[in-house]
Amino acid sequence: MSRIFCIANQKGGVGKTTTCVNLAAGLAKVGQRVLLVDLDPQGNATMGSGVDKRTLETNVYDVLLETATVAEAKVRAEKAGYDVLGANRELAGAEVELVALERRNERLRGALKAAAADYDFVLIDCPPSLSLLTLNGLCSAHGVIVPMQCEYFALEGLTDLVNTIKQVHANLNRDLELIGLLRVMFDPRITLQTQVSEQLKTHFGDKVFDSVIPRNVRLAEAPSYGLPGVVFDPASRGAQAFVQFAAEMVERVGGKGDRRLMA
C-alpha cells in the first residue's frame, strides 16, 4: 500500500516543486517505487522531471475527470527513476469543470487508491493556493510535508497552513496529518534564519525534519536541464541533502523496496 504525501505551502516561491522532484528522485535512489503527481497547471514538476508537458496525450486533468486511470496517464521519468502523472495548462480548466461534479474533492483519492499497490510513495505537488486542486491533493493524502524558508513571513503563512490542515482533517480526510516541516534554502550564516530555525524546533519539536536543505546553485540550475538536482549533480550539497531527507522519510513513515538505506 502506498503512502501519499502532499508537498504544500500556501506561500509561493518556497521551493515546493524543487522539494517534490528531488524527494521523488531521492526516494527512487534508495529503492522506493515513486509516483509524482503534478497538481499545478504550470506543470513545473512535470518539466523538472524531464517530461515535456506539451506532448502529454493524457495527464492528471483526464484522471480528475475520470476519463483515464493513473496507469493510463502516467509516464516514466527515465533519468529520474520515477513515474509522473503530469500536468499542463489544461489543468486550469479542471478547476471550473470540477465545481459541478459529484465527489469533486475526492476524484484524485479514488484514482490513487486504484494504483496503491504499484507504489511505495506518492508525492503530490500542490499549487500555492487553497483551490479545488489543492483540496483534491489534501483529501487524498496521509500527510503534508511543508517546505519553508526560515524567514519571518514564512512563519506567518505557516499558521494559516496548519489551520487548513486541521480543517481538512476534521471535515474531509481523517487520515490527514502534518508529517513535518522541511527547512529549505537555508543559509546558517544569516542570523535571522538560524533564529527562525530554532523557533520552529521549539514550537513544533519532532515535526521539524532533521534534514536541512542548503541554498545551492546546482539545485537552482537543474530544472533548466529538465532534471531533479539529485540526478543533475549527485555530488552537490543540495543533492546529498535531499537523499538524506529521503532516507529520513523512509525511516519516519516506512517504505518498501530494497531498503538500501537500512544496510
Residue, then its C-alpha position, 0 to 999 in steps of 0.5 A: m500500500s502506498r503512502i501519499f504525501c502532499i508537498a504544500n505551502q500556501k506561500g509561493g516561491v518556497g521551493k515546493t516543486t524543487t522539494c517534490v522532484n528531488l524527494a521523488a528522485g531521492l526516494a527512487k535512489v534508495g529503492q522506493r517505487v515513486l509516483l509524482v503527481d503534478l497538481d499545478p497547471q504550470g506543470n513545473a514538476t512535470m518539466g523538472s522531471g524531464v517530461d515535456k508537458r506539451t506532448l502529454e496525450t493524457n495527464v492528471y486533468d483526464v484522471l480528475l475527470e475520470t476519463a483515464t486511470v493513473a496507469e493510463a496517464k502516467v509516464r516514466a521519468e527515465k533519468a529520474g527513476y520515477d513515474v509522473l502523472g503530469a500536468n499542463r495548462e489544461l489543468a486550469g480548466a479542471e478547476v471550473e469543470l470540477v465545481a459541478l461534479e459529484r465527489r469533486n474533492e475526492r476524484l484524485r483519492g479514488a484514482l490513487k487508491a486504484a494504483a496503491a499497490d504499484y507504489d511505495f510513495v506518492l508525492i503530490d505537488c500542490p499549487p500555492s493556493l487553497s483551490l479545488l486542486t489543492l483540496n483534491g491533493l489534501c483529501s487524498a493524502h496521509g500527510v503534508i510535508v511543508p517546505m519553508q524558508c526560515e524567514y519571518f513571513a514564512l512563519e506567518g503563512l505557516t499558521d494559516l497552513v496548519n489551520t487548513i490542515k486541521q480543517v481538512h482533517a476534521n471535515l474531509n480526510r481523517d487520515l490527514e496529518l502534518i508529517g513535518l516541516l522541511r527547512v529549505m534554502f537555508d543559509p546558517r550564516i544569516t542570523l535571522q534564519t538560524q533564529v527562525s530555525e530554532q523557533l520552529k524546533t521549539h514550537f513544533g519539536d519532532k515535526v521539524f525534519d532533521s534534514v536541512i536543505p542548503r541554498n545551492v546553485r546546482l539545485a537552482e540550475a537543474p530544472s533548466y536541464g529538465l532534471p531533479g538536482v539529485v540526478f543533475d549533480p549527485a555530488s552537490r550539497g543540495a543533492q546529498a541533502f535531499v537523499q538524506f531527507a529521503a532516507e529520513m522519510v523512509e525511516r519516519v513513515g516506512g517504505k518498501g523496496d530494497r531498503r538500501l538505506m537500512a544496510 
